[in-house]
Amino acid sequence: MILMQTQDLIATGGTRECYRHPGDPSKVIKISRKKPFFKRKDPNWQEWRHYQYLMEKFGPLDFIGSYYGFVETCRGRGLMSDYIYDHDGQRSRTLEKVLLHGNLYDLAAVRRALNIFCRRIIEKNIQLFDLNLTNILIKINSDGSYRPVAADIKGRYANLEFIPVSTYIPSFSRRKITRRCRRLLARVGQEPVAL
């Protein structure tokens, strides 16, 4: 049983809370705020299944952190993953915060990195359907370059289509990912020239 304190809370999303692991600062524990009636509706289960699927199909991907399975905590069962931080040990900010504090970043370089990120997920047809500004972290490397990292990878297991054709038909999946990427790049002011 992992005992977590309020000060360990680092982020709150629509369905989950993220805590820094009190015994291992290189890890994060994601905990669902509500226990779903069906296991398949649990965002942690969806994310874990999609991570396993991606590892089986592609192996490690540098724009997705590693996941380590489930742990029991004082706040319920949690999914453990990498804590994404910059080269200096500071927590990587969400894309939303990077855009809000644009004077601290080279936004042109961030946009180029996002374009590369989008090209790669489209090329590999990786089903990351929830590409909003809070689900992408911008990691600063030691050479000053930027690397986007997806912080929410539920993908194919959280497809909200009535009939989830984009989960099973690659051409539909690629079209949906391309639309989501174009929308993301438009939101950050980047022309998606390479998509």
Buried (B, 14 or more C-beta within 10 A) or exposed (E): EBEBEEEBBEBEBEBBBBBBBBEEEEBBBBBBEEEBEEEEBBBBBBBBBBBEBBBEEEEEBEBBBEBBEBBEBEBBBBBBBBBBBBEEEEBBBBBBBBBEEEEEBBBEEBBBBBBBBBBBBBEBEBBBBBBBBBBBBBBBEEEEBBBBBBBBBBBBBBBEEEEBEBBEEEEBBBEBBBEBBBEBBEBBEBEBEEB
